[in-house]
Amino acid sequence: MELLSAVIPLLASNLVQLWQELQTAYGLDAELKKLQSSVAMIQAVLNDAHERQQIRNTVKHFLNELSQAAYDANDILDEVATEHQRCQLIKYASVRNFLAPINPKRELFKREICLRVKDVERRLDSIAMRCPLSELTRRSAPPKQQSYQTTSLTPLVLGRESDKQKIKNMLLQLAEVTDHSITVIPIFGMPGIGKTTLSQLVCNDESVKNHFELRLWVYVSQDFDMMRIMRTIIESIHGFQCDFVSLDNIQKELRKKLSGRRYLLVLDDVWHVSPQDWERLKNFLYSGAQGSKIIVTTRIKEVANFMATSPPYRLEGLSNDDCWSLVCQYALARDRNAMVDLDPYKMYVVNKCRGLPLAAITLGYRLFRETDRSKWSAILQSEAWEFTGLDGYISHAVSLSYQYLPQYLKPCFAYFSVIPKGFEFEEEFIIQLWIAQNFIRPSGRERMEDIASDYFDSLMQSSFFQHSNFDHMSRRRRYIMHDVVHEFARHIAAEECSVMEPGKDWSASANIRHLSLNYDLLVQNMSNISPRLRGENNPYEEVYKCKGLHTLILVGGSTSYLMAVPDDLADRLRSLRTLNLSNLGLALLPESIGDLKHLRCLQLQNTNIIRLPESVSHLYNLQTLVLRNCYFLEELPKDTRNLRKLRNLDLHLDGNSRMTLAPEGTLTRGNLRFMPPDIGFLTDLQTLSRYIVSTRLQCGLSQLRDLNYLHGELLIARLDLVFKAAEAVAANLMSKEHINRLELTWNYSNITEAVAQSMGYEEKEYVLKNLRPHTNLKELGIVGYGGTSFPTWVGDPSFSNLVTLWICNCDNCFNLPPLGQLPKLKYLYIKEMHRVQHLDCSFCGSNKQRFPSLEKLHLETMSGLKEWCGADDCVLPSLRELVIKDCFALDQLKHKFPALTKLVIEASQSFAGLTEFPALKSLEVKTTDEWIWSSWSVVSLLPSLTLSGLQRRTFPVNIQGSHALIRGLEISHCNQLLSLPDDWLPTGLMYLAIKHCPELRNLPKGLPKLIKLEDLEIENCRHLMNLPVGLRNMASLARLEISDCPGLLCLPNDGFPRKLQFLSISNCPELRLQCLGMGDQGWFTFQHNRQVWIDGELQTSLVHHYPNTHKH
């Protein structure tokens, strides 16, 4: 019912909008009035169902019928609106619409609509006769709510020592003199993560007891009742009931009780609090002594941020081992010695609980209650959690958060159940699905995407899902929902959402509206079925039984499985709003795809699609078309301009942008060479991630003129095909205030030399001058520009929001603009500017403070750059990372970098270097090394050093490396290096890597003396013959990797250090024979707790045995 609740308001809205059309053109006056009355009745029934926590089984069937009728009515109105739009966009629309009364197809459509409307009315009448409205809305007795009020007493706790110590440190540290006389420390996280338990653990710690005179505990919950909170505090202090009635008396008593006393107050399970109430309560609490602290536990991040005076503490899940131990503690309370019986199920358990303590406790109790241990296996391997009503700790914890959601967020949460468990998702993906299902309520002129983003943030703030990782290629955050929360979403969505996976019970149902299926697993499963039976097990045939599907998501993880969409999909699944075929080996779509009249969202990300059928331009309701990372795509439908409701056209390619640190040679532009004509008609576009300029008619740069609602990123490619500055003016980039990432690229290699020369430098400069964007821009890339100088807007201080700037492959430019004037510029990347020979203070700008915010500066592949000079007072105050690569003419660098922590240098052999390293922590030197040895007294104090490409046979013997403080050392690509001095390595090394030194014969004999070394890597040293004797004495060595060393004949005869936990040997034939026990080397076997990898395969059958040793 939750998902249907989002459809009913839309149904009512469509009725109002299409009333005149349906009344006059279709003659449905009486039917419309009845349908409007029915919609009101459905709304009343649904509202009542939402208020109740249980629906009686006797009326569930009728509610399902009511739901089906409402969905069908919505489809009818949607088809009428679609037909109305089609009639406005067809060729010769005015003439054909004039002749509509004699058009048999249009008359047939009207007759069909009339029959379907009357059928819906007939079904609604039938429901009303069999089950009157009074029966549908009659309420059952509400179930009793069980109280879960918390106290300060500590339950059984495992795995929280680190968290406890961090909170204790915050509590016991001396209070700084600030405006806040009380420190507020919020602890936030998802329901059941252990916020209350951690607070109890801290509150009862002996050092905390001794530090605070008073320890007070208030369970707040949803209602932040200030009177109740103050009464509870007073009662906690003097131990009996507070009888004061007036607020004034309570305030006075509270101040009196706290006055001059250092206290710790825990406000447990805070939900929402108004700024006024919180400020008033704090004012009464200020009477405590300096050093008083307040801990706030909450599941809502917004509350944590609002109430905090110090950074909120996000509580994460338990480790796998701690989670497993917690399950066993509860499950085996009767018999602690039976843990071995559970060992085979450990992975099932940790995957099921995924670090959630409440889940572990619940599972442990469930096993404890089941005395028949033969049933434990089924319980542990079951993926489902039980959500029966509102009883049980897990359902109570999640249900509270759900019930507190506003009604418009509940369908959005329930819809998450269509995403398979454990799958990561991006915010943009979820928003597109929500919009396609009309879950977003419009609000004035606010964009649907912005409203949906607020919805997403609200659910995340309430800890329904968490941030998982950041994908640097797509530049997007990914999120994940805990299995417990996902299971609750499935409980709420009931039959409306489903996930189909092979090997798991699943049955098709007409009530399923939203379905996902794992295509890769289905293909693997199908490959094991005989060809004769394959037709009977066709997954599409099962899907087709869900005739009313609104969402179909085929989850795939590989394009290696060739996949074809059946021609009859559109005919069998007419109601689809969302079709997701991403990450599949899909090259073509059938022409029938254009018959999906209701389709709003078509996602084809990461597929092998070559071209879309022309019928896609008949999808008049399409709002989102995702072709992200479709590198084989050659063209879009020529009538794409008809998709007037299109809001998102995602053509982004991860490997297409130069505004990335991807390795050289990995970039690709894809096969798309031009845009469809008249794309400028799509003025509702919010996303157009890539635009390719073409000389084709109506495919030029001027098509961008009216696309002023574009948001996010925009890459404009093939600007070399813009021959007149007027075309750049027509693009109207200055009006696109919502673009925050812009990349402008030229590619003169793809046009003839005659054409390139016909356009002078001056005209090229005018083009870039007139491509000036809006000053809201945050990231800018200029790639392949053909002018000799940059326009004044590049580097203009008015671009006060610009954070990242890339300038690449501008071969004709002799100078760089005054980029030091950009006030917020943090990241600057300059590459392949071969004609730039000198940089001076003009580059840093004329402001008193140059590059005030710059943190990273990369100068790469600038073969002509000889010097970067500056005045003595030229300081880059914030620069932390300076990378100079492939600048072999650079021999002078005169600047001060007081905050520099990382330096990479690949410059001239005569490079003079830098004289001061006040904050440097990491240094990587390539080719140029003389200044390193002359500055060794400073260099040796660095924590990390990389020496690469040095043209030496050995290192200077007069350098005392063993006294250096270096902790991490890498020596790589030293093609002439034969050896290292025996006692040269710094004795405090913890990490050592020697890579790509093909002539190296021996490692230093002093290597075994590195008793602090934890990680040793040896790679591609082809002439290395052996390892030094005594490696076994390296007491800290835990990780050893050896690869591509074919000359290495044997490993040390005295064995390995006992702490070695990870050994990897790759492409070393002789060592492989030893490791596998071949020949006479049977002494080499391995411990059970040690991972041994040989040529990429984990060895599981070897057990370590050291050569004979004796204890004396």
TAWO-V176578 format. One line per field, one symbol per residue. ss: DSSP state (H for helix, E for strand, L for the rest). phi: phi as a letter, one per 30 degrees, with the letter a starting at -180 (. if undefined). psi: psi as a letter, one per 40 degrees, with the letter a starting at -180 (. if undefined). Layout:
ss: ???
phi: ???
psi: ???
This chain:
ss: LLLHHHHHHHHHHHHHHHHHHHHHLLLLHHHHHHHHHHHHHHHHHHHHHHHLLLLLHHHHHHHHHHHHHHHHHHHHHHHHHHHHHHHHHLLLHHHHHHLHHHLHHHHHHHHHHHHHHHHHHHHHHHHHHHLLHHHHHLLLLLLLLLLLLLLLLLLLLLLLHHHHHHHHHHHHLLLLLLLLLLEEEEEELLLLLLHHHHHHHHHLLHHHHHHLLEEEEEEEELLLLHHHHHHHHHHHHHLLLLLLLLHHHHHHHHHHHHLLLLEEEEEEEELLLLHHHHHHHHHHHLLLLLLLEEEEEELLHHHHHHHLLLLLEELLLLLHHHHHHHHHHHHLLLLHHHHHHHHHHHHHHHHHHLLLHHHHHHHHHHHHHLLLHHHHHHHHHLLLLLLLLLLLHHHHHHHHHHHLLLHHHHHHHHHHHHLLLLLLEEHHHHHHHHHHLLLLLLELLELHHHHHHHHHHHHHHLLLLEEEEEELLLLEEEEELLHHHHHHHHHHHHHHEEEELLLLLLLLLLLLLEEEEEHHHHHHHHHLLLHHHHLLLLHHHHHHLLLLLLEEEEELLLLLLEELLLLLHHHHLLLLLEEELLLLEELLLLHHHHHLLLLLEEELLLLLLLELLHHHHHLLLLLEEELLLLLLLLELLLLHHHLLLLLEEELLLLLLLLLLLLLLLLLLLLLLLLLLLLHHHLLLLLEELEEELLLLLLLLHHHHLLLLLLLEEEEEELHHHLLLHHHHHHHLHHHLLLEEEEEEELLHHHLLHHHHHHLLHHHHHHHHHLLLLLLLLLEEEEELLLLLLLLLLLLLLLLLLLLEEEEELLLLLLLLLLHHHLLLLLEEEEELLLLLLEELHHHHLLLLLLLLLLLEEEEELLLLLLEELLLLLLELLLLLEEEEELLLLLLEELLELLLLLEEEEELLLLLLLLLLLLLLLEEEEELLLHHHHHLHHHHLLLLEEEEELLLLLLLLLLLLHHHLLLLEEEEELLLLLLLLLLLLLLLLLLEEEEELLLLLLLLLHHHHHLLLLLEEEEELLLLLLELLLLHHHLLLLLEEEEELLLLLLELLLLLLLLLLLEEEEELLHHHHHHHLLLLLLLLLLELLLLEEEELLEEELLLLELLLLLLLL
phi: .dddddddedddddeddceddddddcicddddddddddddddddddeddddccbcdedcedddddddddddddddddddddddddeddcddhedddddceecdddddddddddeddddddddddddddddbeedddcdcddddddddbecbddcddbbicdddddddedddcdddddbdcdbcccdcbldeidjdddddddddcddddeddcdbbbbbdcidcddddddddddddddcibdccdcdddddddddeddceicdbcccccidcbbdedddddddeddddddejdbbcccaccdededdddcbedcddcdddeddddddededdcedbddceedcedcedddddddhidedddddddddddddddddcdeddddddccdbcicdjdddddddeddddddeddddddedddddeeiddbceeddddddddchdcddbicdddddddddedddddedidbbdcacddddibdcbbcdeddddddddddhddcabcbdibdabdadddcbbbbddedddddddccdedcdddcedddddddcdcecbbccdbbaddddbbdddcedddbdcecbbcbdibdccbcdddeddddddcbbcbdhccecacdddedcddcdcbbcbdhcdddcacedceedddcdcbcccdbeccdddacdeeicdbcicdcacddhddddddecbbdbbcdbdddibdddddecdccdbicbccciddcccbdddddddhdddcdcdcbbbcbcbddcbdddddddcdedddddddecceddddecbbbbbiecdcbcddddjdddddcdcbbcbbhcdcdcbcdddddddcdcbbbbbhcdddcbcbddddjcddcchdcdcbbccbhcdcdcabcaddcdbcdcdcbbcbbhcdcdbbbcacbdcdcbbbbbbddcediccbbdbdbbbbcbicbeddddceddddcddbbbcbidcbdaceddddddcdcdcbbbcbhcdcdcaceecddedcecbbbbbhcdcdcbceddeddddcdcbbbbbhcdcdcacddjeddddcdcbbbbbhbdddcacedcicddddcbbbbbhbedddddddidiccddcbbddccdbcbhicddcccbdbdeebbdc
psi: dddddedddddddddddedddddddeffdddddddddddddddddddddddieihhddedddddddddddddddddddddddddddddeiifddddddeddehdddddddddddddddddddddddddddgiddddehiihiihhhhfhiieihahhieedddddddddddeihhihaehehhhhihiiiheefdddddddddeiddddddhdhhihhhdadhghddddddddddddeeihheididddddddddddehehhihhhhhfhcihiddddddddddeeeiiheiihhhhiehddddddeieihihhhiiiiddddddddddddfddgeeedddedeeddddddddfehdddddddddddddgdgeeedddddeheiihghbeiidddddddddddeiideedddddddeehihehiiiddddddddddefehhigbehiddddddddddddddefdiihdihhddefiiiiihidddddddddddbediihhiieihhhiieehdhhiihddddddddeeiiddedddehddddddegdfhdhhhhhieiedhhhhhideddddgdehdhhhfifighdiiidedeegdehdhhhfhfifhdiiidedeegeehdhhhfhfgdehdiihdfdeegeehdhgheihdedhefifiiieeiieieheiiiifeeegeehdhgdhhhiieihfeadeeedegeehibihhhifeeehehdddddddfddegeehehhhhiigeeeiidddddehidddddddddefhaieehdhhhhheheieiiiddheheegeehdhhhhifgdeheiiigeeehdehdhhhhifgdehdhhaeddeieidhhgdehdhhhhifgdehdigiiidehhgdehdhhhhifgeehehhgihgdehdhhhhgaidehdaiehgdehdhhhhhdhedddddfddddeeidhhhhhehgidiihdehgdeeiehdhhhhifgdehdiiidfdhheehdhhhhifgdehdiihdedeegeehdhhhhhfgdehdiiiieddegdehehhhhifgdehdiihdeaiidehehhhhhfgdddddddefibefeegiiidehhhhhfehhheeihhhiihiih.
